[in-house]
Amino acid sequence: MKISVYHIRYKKYHDNIDTGYIGITNNPVRRQAEHWSALTLQSHKNYKLQKAFDEQPDDLEFIIYKEFPERKSAELLEETLRPYKNIGWNIAVGGSPEFDERFQPKKFNIDNQYIDQDIFENKFLVFSF
């Protein structure tokens, strides 16, 4: 079964992946019908996508951006394209929750057996919290 990463966008933004909405599905025909049905009924849960549809309904298009043989790769691409909330018309972070850690701030652990604490503390200003 193929998993598709799709892009809902205005036709005029055909060359800009940063705009529009990114999603994943294993059935693009069904997923597009679900989106358009909710948008037409003014009941889409994504207020940004609903606003875009309300402003220019005839200019929206649903395209397949890329297809994968397994879901994990599609989720990783979705998260890579939408790593934070409110990018384009997406209101949530894309991808699977297991990938979220990749985009968390990295922490440096100074309590490390390979660091000579005396040298470290003399070379760097160390704050204790």
N, CA, C and O atoms as a MOPAC input file, in Angstrom:
PM7 MOZYME 1SCF
protein

 N      0.83700 1    -1.17700 1     0.00000 1
 C      0.00000 1     0.00000 1     0.00000 1
 C      0.88800 1     1.24900 1     0.00000 1
 O      1.82300 1     1.35500 1     0.79400 1
 N      0.59200 1     2.17600 1    -0.88200 1
 C      1.34800 1     3.42000 1    -0.94400 1
 C      0.78400 1     4.42500 1     0.05500 1
 O     -0.42500 1     4.50000 1     0.27900 1
 N      1.68800 1     5.19000 1     0.64500 1
 C      1.30700 1     6.28800 1     1.52800 1
 C      1.72200 1     7.57400 1     0.83000 1
 O      2.87600 1     7.73100 1     0.43000 1
 N      0.78300 1     8.48000 1     0.68700 1
 C      1.03500 1     9.71800 1    -0.04600 1
 C      1.16100 1    10.90300 1     0.90400 1
 O      0.40300 1    11.03100 1     1.86600 1
 N      2.12300 1    11.75800 1     0.61700 1
 C      2.21000 1    13.06800 1     1.24800 1
 C      1.55600 1    14.00700 1     0.24000 1
 O      1.99300 1    14.10600 1    -0.90700 1
 N      0.50200 1    14.69700 1     0.68300 1
 C     -0.21500 1    15.56700 1    -0.23900 1
 C     -0.10100 1    17.02900 1     0.18500 1
 O      0.24700 1    17.35000 1     1.32100 1
 N     -0.40700 1    17.89900 1    -0.77400 1
 C     -0.27500 1    19.33800 1    -0.58200 1
 C     -1.55600 1    19.99700 1    -1.09600 1
 O     -1.90800 1    19.85100 1    -2.26600 1
 N     -2.24700 1    20.71800 1    -0.22000 1
 C     -3.38700 1    21.53000 1    -0.63800 1
 C     -2.88600 1    22.96100 1    -0.67500 1
 O     -2.34000 1    23.47100 1     0.30400 1
 N     -3.07700 1    23.59700 1    -1.81100 1
 C     -2.49600 1    24.93000 1    -2.00400 1
 C     -3.31300 1    25.69700 1    -3.02600 1
 O     -4.16800 1    25.14000 1    -3.71500 1
 N     -3.02800 1    26.99700 1    -3.10900 1
 C     -3.55100 1    27.77400 1    -4.22300 1
 C     -2.72700 1    27.41700 1    -5.45700 1
 O     -1.51800 1    27.20700 1    -5.35700 1
 N     -3.35400 1    27.35100 1    -6.58500 1
 C     -2.65400 1    26.99200 1    -7.83200 1
 C     -1.47900 1    27.92100 1    -8.11200 1
 O     -0.45500 1    27.49300 1    -8.64300 1
 N     -1.63000 1    29.18200 1    -7.75600 1
 C     -0.55900 1    30.14700 1    -8.02800 1
 C      0.69800 1    29.88300 1    -7.20200 1
 O      1.76700 1    30.40000 1    -7.52800 1
 N      0.58500 1    29.08500 1    -6.13600 1
 C      1.74100 1    28.76300 1    -5.29200 1
 C      2.29900 1    27.37000 1    -5.60600 1
 O      2.79600 1    26.68600 1    -4.71200 1
 N      2.22100 1    26.95900 1    -6.84800 1
 C      2.63600 1    25.61800 1    -7.25000 1
 C      4.11200 1    25.33500 1    -6.99600 1
 O      4.51800 1    24.17400 1    -6.96200 1
 N      4.92200 1    26.38300 1    -6.81800 1
 C      6.35800 1    26.16700 1    -6.62700 1
 C      6.83200 1    26.47700 1    -5.20700 1
 O      8.02900 1    26.64500 1    -4.97300 1
 N      5.88800 1    26.55100 1    -4.25700 1
 C      6.25300 1    26.90900 1    -2.88200 1
 C      5.63800 1    25.93000 1    -1.89000 1
 O      4.44300 1    26.00300 1    -1.60000 1
 N      6.43900 1    25.02600 1    -1.37800 1
 C      5.95800 1    24.00600 1    -0.43600 1
 C      5.71500 1    24.58800 1     0.96200 1
 O      5.06600 1    23.95100 1     1.79200 1
 N      6.23000 1    25.79200 1     1.22400 1
 C      6.05000 1    26.40500 1     2.54000 1
 C      4.64500 1    26.95600 1     2.74700 1
 O      4.23100 1    27.18600 1     3.88300 1
 N      3.91600 1    27.16900 1     1.66900 1
 C      2.54200 1    27.63900 1     1.78500 1
 C      1.60400 1    26.44500 1     1.70100 1
 O      2.02500 1    25.34600 1     1.34000 1
 N      0.36200 1    26.65100 1     2.02600 1
 C     -0.62700 1    25.58700 1     1.90200 1
 C     -0.59700 1    24.60300 1     3.05700 1
 O      0.00200 1    24.85400 1     4.10200 1
 N     -1.26000 1    23.47900 1     2.84000 1
 C     -1.45700 1    22.44200 1     3.85900 1
 C     -0.77600 1    21.15100 1     3.40700 1
 O     -0.92100 1    20.73300 1     2.25800 1
 N     -0.03700 1    20.52700 1     4.31600 1
 C      0.61700 1    19.24200 1     4.05500 1
 C     -0.06200 1    18.17300 1     4.91000 1
 O     -0.30500 1    18.38400 1     6.09900 1
 N     -0.36300 1    17.03500 1     4.30500 1
 C     -0.95300 1    15.91500 1     5.03900 1
 C     -0.47500 1    14.59900 1     4.45300 1
 O      0.22000 1    14.57500 1     3.43800 1
 N     -0.85600 1    13.50100 1     5.10500 1
 C     -0.53300 1    12.16800 1     4.58400 1
 C     -1.80000 1    11.32300 1     4.56200 1
 O     -2.71300 1    11.51300 1     5.36600 1
 N     -1.83000 1    10.38500 1     3.61900 1
 C     -2.98300 1     9.50800 1     3.49200 1
 C     -2.60300 1     8.24600 1     2.72400 1
 O     -1.63800 1     8.23300 1     1.96000 1
 N     -3.37300 1     7.19500 1     2.94000 1
 C     -3.19500 1     5.98200 1     2.13900 1
 C     -4.25800 1     5.90500 1     1.04800 1
 O     -4.27500 1     4.95900 1     0.26000 1
 N     -5.15100 1     6.91000 1     1.00000 1
 C     -6.20300 1     6.94700 1    -0.00200 1
 C     -6.45900 1     8.40900 1    -0.39000 1
 O     -7.34100 1     9.05000 1     0.18100 1
 N     -5.70300 1     8.93700 1    -1.34800 1
 C     -5.82300 1    10.34400 1    -1.71300 1
 C     -7.21500 1    10.76600 1    -2.20000 1
 O     -7.66500 1    11.86900 1    -1.89100 1
 N     -7.89600 1     9.90700 1    -2.95200 1
 C     -9.23300 1    10.24800 1    -3.45500 1
 C    -10.19700 1    10.45300 1    -2.28600 1
 O    -10.93700 1    11.43600 1    -2.24300 1
 N    -10.17600 1     9.51500 1    -1.34200 1
 C    -11.04000 1     9.62700 1    -0.16900 1
 C    -10.68000 1    10.85600 1     0.66100 1
 O    -11.56200 1    11.58700 1     1.11200 1
 N     -9.38500 1    11.07800 1     0.86000 1
 C     -8.93700 1    12.18400 1     1.71700 1
 C     -9.30000 1    13.53900 1     1.11200 1
 O     -9.71800 1    14.44800 1     1.82900 1
 N     -9.14200 1    13.67400 1    -0.19700 1
 C     -9.53100 1    14.92700 1    -0.83900 1
 C    -11.04000 1    15.14000 1    -0.68600 1
 O    -11.48200 1    16.25300 1    -0.40100 1
 N    -11.81900 1    14.09400 1    -0.87200 1
 C    -13.27100 1    14.20300 1    -0.72000 1
 C    -13.64300 1    14.60800 1     0.70600 1
 O    -14.55700 1    15.40900 1     0.90200 1
 N    -12.94200 1    14.06100 1     1.70300 1
 C    -13.20600 1    14.44200 1     3.09200 1
 C    -12.91900 1    15.92200 1     3.32700 1
 O    -13.71900 1    16.63100 1     3.93800 1
 N    -11.76600 1    16.37800 1     2.83500 1
 C    -11.41800 1    17.79500 1     2.99000 1
 C    -12.46100 1    18.68300 1     2.30800 1
 O    -12.99600 1    19.60300 1     2.92600 1
 N    -12.75000 1    18.40300 1     1.02700 1
 C    -13.65100 1    19.27700 1     0.27200 1
 C    -15.06400 1    19.24600 1     0.83700 1
 O    -15.75400 1    20.26500 1     0.82500 1
 N    -15.49600 1    18.11400 1     1.32100 1
 C    -16.82800 1    18.01500 1     1.92900 1
 C    -16.91600 1    18.91100 1     3.16700 1
 O    -17.85900 1    19.69000 1     3.31000 1
 N    -15.93200 1    18.79600 1     4.05700 1
 C    -15.93300 1    19.62800 1     5.26900 1
 C    -15.79700 1    21.11100 1     4.92500 1
 O    -16.44500 1    21.95500 1     5.54400 1
 N    -14.96400 1    21.42500 1     3.94600 1
 C    -14.78500 1    22.82200 1     3.54600 1
 C    -16.07300 1    23.39700 1     2.96700 1
 O    -16.44700 1    24.52600 1     3.28600 1
 N    -16.74600 1    22.63500 1     2.12300 1
 C    -17.99100 1    23.08300 1     1.50800 1
 C    -19.08300 1    23.29200 1     2.55900 1
 O    -19.89600 1    24.20900 1     2.44800 1
 N    -19.09100 1    22.43500 1     3.57200 1
 C    -20.09300 1    22.54000 1     4.64800 1
 C    -19.69500 1    23.53800 1     5.74600 1
 O    -20.38800 1    23.68300 1     6.75300 1
 N    -18.56600 1    24.21900 1     5.52800 1
 C    -18.06000 1    25.19600 1     6.50400 1
 C    -17.79500 1    24.55400 1     7.87200 1
 O    -18.01100 1    25.17700 1     8.91200 1
 N    -17.32600 1    23.30900 1     7.85700 1
 C    -17.12800 1    22.58800 1     9.11800 1
 C    -15.73700 1    21.98500 1     9.25200 1
 O    -15.53600 1    21.08000 1    10.06300 1
 N    -14.77500 1    22.46600 1     8.47500 1
 C    -13.42400 1    21.90800 1     8.54800 1
 C    -12.78600 1    22.30000 1     9.87100 1
 O    -12.89600 1    23.45000 1    10.29600 1
 N    -12.12200 1    21.35600 1    10.52400 1
 C    -11.51700 1    21.63200 1    11.83700 1
 C    -10.28200 1    22.51700 1    11.74200 1
 O     -9.84900 1    23.07900 1    12.74800 1
 N     -9.71100 1    22.65100 1    10.55400 1
 C     -8.54500 1    23.51600 1    10.36600 1
 C     -9.04200 1    24.88100 1     9.88200 1
 O     -9.43700 1    25.03200 1     8.72600 1
 N     -9.01900 1    25.87000 1    10.77700 1
 C     -9.56400 1    27.19200 1    10.45800 1
 C     -8.77500 1    27.89600 1     9.35000 1
 O     -9.35200 1    28.68100 1     8.59800 1
 N     -7.48600 1    27.63600 1     9.23500 1
 C     -6.68200 1    28.26600 1     8.17800 1
 C     -7.06400 1    27.72200 1     6.79900 1
 O     -7.19500 1    28.48000 1     5.83800 1
 N     -7.23700 1    26.42400 1     6.71600 1
 C     -7.63700 1    25.81100 1     5.45400 1
 C     -9.06000 1    26.25900 1     5.09500 1
 O     -9.36000 1    26.51300 1     3.92900 1
 N     -9.91400 1    26.35200 1     6.08600 1
 C    -11.28400 1    26.81100 1     5.84900 1
 C    -11.28700 1    28.24800 1     5.31800 1
 O    -12.02700 1    28.56700 1     4.38800 1
 N    -10.46600 1    29.10400 1     5.90700 1
 C    -10.38300 1    30.50200 1     5.47300 1
 C     -9.87800 1    30.58700 1     4.02300 1
 O    -10.40900 1    31.35500 1     3.22100 1
 N     -8.85600 1    29.79500 1     3.69800 1
 C     -8.32200 1    29.78400 1     2.33400 1
 C     -9.39900 1    29.34900 1     1.34100 1
 O     -9.53300 1    29.93200 1     0.26500 1
 N    -10.15800 1    28.32900 1     1.70600 1
 C    -11.24000 1    27.84500 1     0.84200 1
 C    -12.32500 1    28.90900 1     0.68700 1
 O    -12.82300 1    29.13900 1    -0.41500 1
 N    -12.68400 1    29.54900 1     1.78300 1
 C    -13.72600 1    30.57400 1     1.73800 1
 C    -13.33000 1    31.74800 1     0.84100 1
 O    -14.17300 1    32.32600 1     0.15500 1
 N    -12.04600 1    32.09400 1     0.85300 1
 C    -11.57300 1    33.23500 1     0.07200 1
 C    -11.42700 1    32.92400 1    -1.41800 1
 O    -11.74600 1    33.76200 1    -2.26100 1
 N    -10.94500 1    31.72100 1    -1.74600 1
 C    -10.69200 1    31.37900 1    -3.15000 1
 C    -10.97600 1    29.89000 1    -3.40400 1
 O    -10.04400 1    29.13200 1    -3.67400 1
 N    -12.22000 1    29.46500 1    -3.32500 1
 C    -12.51700 1    28.03000 1    -3.45000 1
 C    -12.12000 1    27.41800 1    -4.79900 1
 O    -11.75500 1    26.24500 1    -4.86700 1
 N    -12.19000 1    28.20400 1    -5.85200 1
 C    -11.87500 1    27.65900 1    -7.17600 1
 C    -10.38200 1    27.60000 1    -7.46300 1
 O     -9.95800 1    26.99800 1    -8.45000 1
 N     -9.59200 1    28.22000 1    -6.60600 1
 C     -8.14200 1    28.24400 1    -6.83200 1
 C     -7.40900 1    27.15800 1    -6.04400 1
 O     -6.20600 1    26.97800 1    -6.23100 1
 N     -8.10700 1    26.43000 1    -5.16800 1
 C     -7.45700 1    25.37900 1    -4.37500 1
 C     -7.24200 1    24.12600 1    -5.21500 1
 O     -8.07300 1    23.75700 1    -6.04500 1
 N     -6.10400 1    23.48400 1    -4.97300 1
 C     -5.84100 1    22.20100 1    -5.62100 1
 C     -5.22000 1    21.23700 1    -4.61300 1
 O     -4.54900 1    21.64200 1    -3.66400 1
 N     -5.46300 1    19.96700 1    -4.84900 1
 C     -4.96300 1    18.86500 1    -4.03300 1
 C     -3.99900 1    18.09300 1    -4.90900 1
 O     -4.40500 1    17.51500 1    -5.91700 1
 N     -2.71700 1    18.07400 1    -4.53700 1
 C     -1.74000 1    17.35800 1    -5.35500 1
 C     -0.96900 1    16.35800 1    -4.48300 1
 O     -0.81000 1    16.55300 1    -3.27800 1
 N     -0.50500 1    15.30700 1    -5.11400 1
 C      0.35400 1    14.33700 1    -4.42900 1
 C      1.77500 1    14.86800 1    -4.53700 1
 O      2.30500 1    15.04100 1    -5.63500 1
 N      2.38100 1    15.12100 1    -3.39500 1
 C      3.74500 1    15.65300 1    -3.36300 1
 C      4.77000 1    14.52700 1    -3.53100 1
 O      5.72900 1    14.65600 1    -4.29100 1
 N      4.55300 1    13.42100 1    -2.80900 1
 C      5.48200 1    12.28100 1    -2.88200 1
 C      4.77000 1    11.04200 1    -2.34200 1
 O      3.89800 1    11.14600 1    -1.47800 1
 N      5.14800 1     9.86600 1    -2.85700 1
 C      4.57900 1     8.59700 1    -2.39000 1
 C      5.67300 1     7.71600 1    -1.80000 1
 O      6.81900 1     7.73300 1    -2.24700 1
 N      5.28900 1     6.94800 1    -0.78500 1
 C      6.21900 1     6.05400 1    -0.09800 1
 C      5.58700 1     4.67100 1     0.05600 1
 O      4.36300 1     4.54500 1     0.08900 1
 N      6.42300 1     3.63700 1     0.15000 1
 C      5.88100 1     2.29700 1     0.35900 1
 C      5.46200 1     2.03700 1     1.80800 1
 O      4.72300 1     1.09000 1     2.07700 1
 N      5.93400 1     2.88000 1     2.75300 1
 C      5.55400 1     2.67000 1     4.16100 1
 C      5.25300 1     4.01400 1     4.82300 1
 O      5.73400 1     5.05900 1     4.38600 1
 N      4.45600 1     3.96600 1     5.87500 1
 C      3.95200 1     5.15700 1     6.55600 1
 C      5.05400 1     5.95100 1     7.26000 1
 O      5.01700 1     7.18100 1     7.25800 1
 N      6.01200 1     5.28200 1     7.84900 1
 C      7.03300 1     5.95900 1     8.63900 1
 C      7.79200 1     7.01500 1     7.82700 1
 O      8.04900 1     8.10800 1     8.33100 1
 N      8.14800 1     6.70600 1     6.59700 1
 C      8.85700 1     7.66800 1     5.75100 1
 C      7.97800 1     8.86500 1     5.41200 1
 O      8.44800 1    10.00200 1     5.38100 1
 N      6.70200 1     8.60200 1     5.16100 1
 C      5.76500 1     9.69600 1     4.86200 1
 C      5.60900 1    10.60900 1     6.07600 1
 O      5.58500 1    11.83200 1     5.93700 1
 N      5.50500 1    10.01600 1     7.26000 1
 C      5.38900 1    10.81700 1     8.48700 1
 C      6.63600 1    11.65100 1     8.71800 1
 O      6.54800 1    12.79800 1     9.15700 1
 N      7.78300 1    11.08700 1     8.42800 1
 C      9.03800 1    11.81700 1     8.60400 1
 C      9.12300 1    13.00300 1     7.63800 1
 O      9.57000 1    14.08200 1     8.02700 1
 N      8.70200 1    12.81600 1     6.39100 1
 C      8.70200 1    13.93100 1     5.44300 1
 C      7.69200 1    14.99500 1     5.86900 1
 O      7.97800 1    16.19000 1     5.79700 1
 N      6.51800 1    14.56200 1     6.31100 1
 C      5.50700 1    15.52800 1     6.77100 1
 C      6.04500 1    16.35900 1     7.92600 1
 O      5.85400 1    17.57400 1     7.96400 1
 N      6.71300 1    15.70700 1     8.86000 1
 C      7.26800 1    16.44600 1     9.99600 1
 C      8.42000 1    17.35000 1     9.56300 1
 O      8.60100 1    18.43100 1    10.12200 1
 N      9.18600 1    16.92200 1     8.59000 1
 C     10.28100 1    17.74200 1     8.08900 1
 C      9.73600 1    19.00700 1     7.42400 1
 O     10.30900 1    20.08700 1     7.57000 1
 N      8.62800 1    18.86900 1     6.69600 1
 C      8.01700 1    20.01500 1     6.03000 1
 C      7.22400 1    20.90000 1     6.98700 1
 O      7.08600 1    22.10000 1     6.75100 1
 N      6.70000 1    20.31200 1     8.06800 1
 C      5.91100 1    21.05400 1     9.05000 1
 C      6.38000 1    20.70600 1    10.47000 1
 O      5.63400 1    20.09800 1    11.23700 1
 N      7.63100 1    21.09500 1    10.82300 1
 C      8.17900 1    20.72800 1    12.12800 1
 C      7.60100 1    21.52200 1    13.30000 1
 O      7.78000 1    21.14200 1    14.45700 1
 N      6.91400 1    22.61200 1    13.00500 1
 C      6.33900 1    23.45700 1    14.04600 1
 C      4.88400 1    23.75500 1    13.71700 1
 O      4.45200 1    23.58800 1    12.57600 1
 N      4.13900 1    24.18900 1    14.70500 1
 C      2.75900 1    24.61600 1    14.49400 1
 C      2.73500 1    25.84300 1    13.59700 1
 O      3.68700 1    26.62100 1    13.54500 1
 N      1.63600 1    25.99100 1    12.90400 1
 C      1.33400 1    27.20200 1    12.13400 1
 C      2.32400 1    27.52100 1    11.02200 1
 O      2.68100 1    28.68100 1    10.81400 1
 N      2.76400 1    26.49100 1    10.31000 1
 C      3.52700 1    26.70300 1     9.08100 1
 C      2.53500 1    26.51700 1     7.94200 1
 O      1.83000 1    25.51000 1     7.87700 1
 N      2.48900 1    27.49200 1     7.05200 1
 C      1.49900 1    27.43000 1     5.98100 1
 C      0.10900 1    27.38900 1     6.58100 1
 O     -0.20400 1    28.15800 1     7.49000 1
 N     -0.72900 1    26.49100 1     6.07300 1
 C     -2.08400 1    26.35100 1     6.60200 1
 C     -2.18900 1    25.24600 1     7.64600 1
 O     -3.27200 1    25.00700 1     8.18100 1
 N     -1.09200 1    24.57600 1     7.94200 1
 C     -1.12100 1    23.56300 1     9.00600 1
 C     -1.17600 1    24.26200 1    10.35700 1
 O     -0.46900 1    25.24200 1    10.59100 1
 N     -2.01800 1    23.75100 1    11.23600 1
 C     -2.11000 1    24.33000 1    12.57500 1
 C     -1.41200 1    23.45600 1    13.60800 1
 O     -1.23900 1    23.86600 1    14.75500 1
 N     -1.01600 1    22.26800 1    13.21100 1
 C     -0.33700 1    21.34700 1    14.12200 1
 C      0.99600 1    20.90700 1    13.50100 1
 O      1.23800 1    21.09700 1    12.30900 1
 N      1.83500 1    20.32800 1    14.32500 1
 C      3.09800 1    19.75000 1    13.85900 1
 C      2.76500 1    18.52000 1    13.03000 1
 O      1.87800 1    17.74600 1    13.38800 1
 N      3.47400 1    18.34100 1    11.92500 1
 C      3.24000 1    17.17600 1    11.08200 1
 C      4.00300 1    15.96400 1    11.57200 1
 O      4.94600 1    16.08000 1    12.35500 1
 N      3.58600 1    14.80000 1    11.10300 1
 C      4.30900 1    13.57300 1    11.42600 1
 C      3.76400 1    12.84100 1    12.62200 1
 O      2.75600 1    13.22600 1    13.21500 1
 N      4.44000 1    11.80100 1    12.95400 1
 C      4.07300 1    10.95600 1    14.07900 1
 C      4.68800 1    11.50100 1    15.35600 1
 O      5.77400 1    12.07900 1    15.31200 1
 N      4.01800 1    11.33200 1    16.50100 1
 C      4.58800 1    11.81700 1    17.76300 1
 C      5.98900 1    11.28900 1    18.05800 1
 O      6.75600 1    11.95600 1    18.75200 1
 N      6.33800 1    10.12300 1    17.55500 1
 C      7.66100 1     9.56200 1    17.84300 1
 C      8.78300 1    10.38000 1    17.21500 1
 O      9.92600 1    10.28900 1    17.66200 1
 N      8.48500 1    11.18200 1    16.18300 1
 C      9.50800 1    11.99300 1    15.54100 1
 C      9.68600 1    13.34800 1    16.21500 1
 O     10.67200 1    14.03500 1    15.94900 1
 N      8.76100 1    13.74700 1    17.07900 1
 C      8.80900 1    15.07300 1    17.70100 1
 C     10.14000 1    15.36800 1    18.37100 1
 O     10.57400 1    16.51900 1    18.38500 1
 N     10.79100 1    14.36800 1    18.92000 1
 C     12.03500 1    14.57900 1    19.65900 1
 C     13.13900 1    15.16500 1    18.78700 1
 O     14.01300 1    15.86900 1    19.29000 1
 N     13.10900 1    14.88200 1    17.48200 1
 C     14.13000 1    15.41900 1    16.58200 1
 C     14.16400 1    16.93200 1    16.59100 1
 O     15.21500 1    17.52900 1    16.36000 1
 N     13.01500 1    17.57100 1    16.85800 1
 C     12.93500 1    19.02400 1    16.76500 1
 C     12.90500 1    19.70400 1    18.12900 1
 O     12.65300 1    20.90600 1    18.20800 1
 N     13.15300 1    18.97100 1    19.18800 1
 C     13.23600 1    19.57000 1    20.51600 1
 C     14.60500 1    20.19200 1    20.69300 1
 O     15.57900 1    19.72800 1    20.10100 1
 N     14.69400 1    21.25000 1    21.51100 1
 C     16.01900 1    21.83700 1    21.76200 1
 C     16.95400 1    20.79200 1    22.36000 1
 O     16.55900 1    20.00600 1    23.22200 1
 N     18.17000 1    20.79400 1    21.90100 1
 C     19.16400 1    19.84300 1    22.39800 1
 C     19.75000 1    20.37300 1    23.70600 1
 O     19.94100 1    21.57900 1    23.86800 1
 N     20.02900 1    19.47800 1    24.62000 1
 C     20.58600 1    19.84500 1    25.90900 1
 C     21.98900 1    19.28100 1    26.03500 1
 O     22.25100 1    18.13800 1    25.66000 1
 N     22.87500 1    20.08700 1    26.56100 1
 C     24.24600 1    19.65500 1    26.76200 1
 C     24.38900 1    19.20600 1    28.20600 1
 O     24.09300 1    19.96300 1    29.13000 1
 N     24.83300 1    18.00600 1    28.39400 1
 C     24.99000 1    17.44800 1    29.72900 1
 C     26.44200 1    17.63200 1    30.16200 1
 O     27.33600 1    16.96800 1    29.63900 1
 N     26.67700 1    18.53900 1    31.12100 1
 C     28.05600 1    18.76800 1    31.55600 1
 C     28.51000 1    17.74800 1    32.60000 1
 O     29.69500 1    17.68500 1    32.92600 1
 N     27.59300 1    16.96400 1    33.11800 1
 C     27.96800 1    15.89700 1    34.04200 1
 C     28.28000 1    14.65400 1    33.22100 1
 O     27.46800 1    13.73500 1    33.12500 1
 N     29.44600 1    14.64400 1    32.64500 1
 C     29.82600 1    13.59900 1    31.71700 1
 C     31.18300 1    13.05400 1    32.14800 1
 O     32.08800 1    13.82100 1    32.47800 1
 N     31.32300 1    11.75400 1    32.14600 1
 C     32.57100 1    11.12700 1    32.59800 1
 C     33.76100 1    11.48100 1    31.71900 1
 O     34.90300 1    11.35300 1    32.16100 1
 N     33.52900 1    11.92300 1    30.48900 1
 C     34.61900 1    12.22600 1    29.57400 1
 C     35.06500 1    13.68400 1    29.63700 1
 O     36.00800 1    14.07500 1    28.94800 1
 N     34.40500 1    14.47400 1    30.44200 1
 C     34.76900 1    15.88600 1    30.56600 1
 C     35.54800 1    16.07800 1    31.86200 1
 O     35.09100 1    15.68800 1    32.93700 1
 N     36.70900 1    16.67400 1    31.75200 1
 C     37.48300 1    17.02200 1    32.94600 1
 C     36.83500 1    18.27900 1    33.52900 1
 O     36.97500 1    19.37000 1    32.97600 1
 N     36.13800 1    18.11900 1    34.63200 1
 C     35.35900 1    19.20900 1    35.21300 1
 C     36.21400 1    20.42400 1    35.58000 1
 O     35.75100 1    21.55600 1    35.43900 1
 N     37.44700 1    20.21800 1    36.04500 1
 C     38.30900 1    21.35100 1    36.40400 1
 C     38.63400 1    22.19700 1    35.17700 1
 O     38.52700 1    23.42300 1    35.21200 1
 N     39.02900 1    21.53800 1    34.09900 1
 C     39.34000 1    22.27000 1    32.87100 1
 C     38.07600 1    22.95700 1    32.33400 1
 O     38.11400 1    24.11400 1    31.91700 1
 N     36.98100 1    22.23300 1    32.35200 1
 C     35.72400 1    22.77100 1    31.84400 1
 C     35.31400 1    24.03100 1    32.60800 1
 O     34.97100 1    25.04400 1    31.99800 1
 N     35.34600 1    23.97000 1    33.91500 1
 C     34.91300 1    25.10300 1    34.72600 1
 C     35.86600 1    26.28300 1    34.63200 1
 O     35.43400 1    27.42400 1    34.79600 1
 N     37.15500 1    26.04600 1    34.37200 1
 C     38.09500 1    27.14400 1    34.21300 1
 C     38.02000 1    27.80000 1    32.84600 1
 O     38.36400 1    28.97400 1    32.71000 1
 N     37.58500 1    27.07900 1    31.84200 1
 C     37.52700 1    27.61200 1    30.48300 1
 C     36.16800 1    28.25800 1    30.16100 1
 O     36.07900 1    29.14400 1    29.31200 1
 N     35.13100 1    27.80600 1    30.84200 1
 C     33.77400 1    28.27500 1    30.53500 1
 C     33.11800 1    28.78700 1    31.80400 1
 O     33.40400 1    28.33000 1    32.91000 1
 N     32.24100 1    29.73600 1    31.61000 1
 C     31.46100 1    30.23500 1    32.72600 1
 C     30.30900 1    29.26600 1    32.93500 1
 O     29.47000 1    29.09600 1    32.05000 1
 N     30.26200 1    28.63200 1    34.09300 1
 C     29.25500 1    27.62300 1    34.35000 1
 C     28.25500 1    28.16600 1    35.35800 1
 O     28.62300 1    28.64400 1    36.43000 1
 N     26.99700 1    28.08200 1    34.99400 1
 C     25.92200 1    28.52300 1    35.89200 1
 C     25.30300 1    27.30100 1    36.53900 1
 O     25.12300 1    26.27200 1    35.88900 1
 N     24.98100 1    27.40800 1    37.79900 1
 C     24.26300 1    26.34500 1    38.50300 1
 C     22.85500 1    26.82600 1    38.74500 1
 O     22.62700 1    27.95700 1    39.17500 1
 N     21.91900 1    25.95300 1    38.46500 1
 C     20.50100 1    26.31000 1    38.66900 1
 C     19.93800 1    25.48800 1    39.78600 1
 O     18.76200 1    25.62700 1    40.12300 1

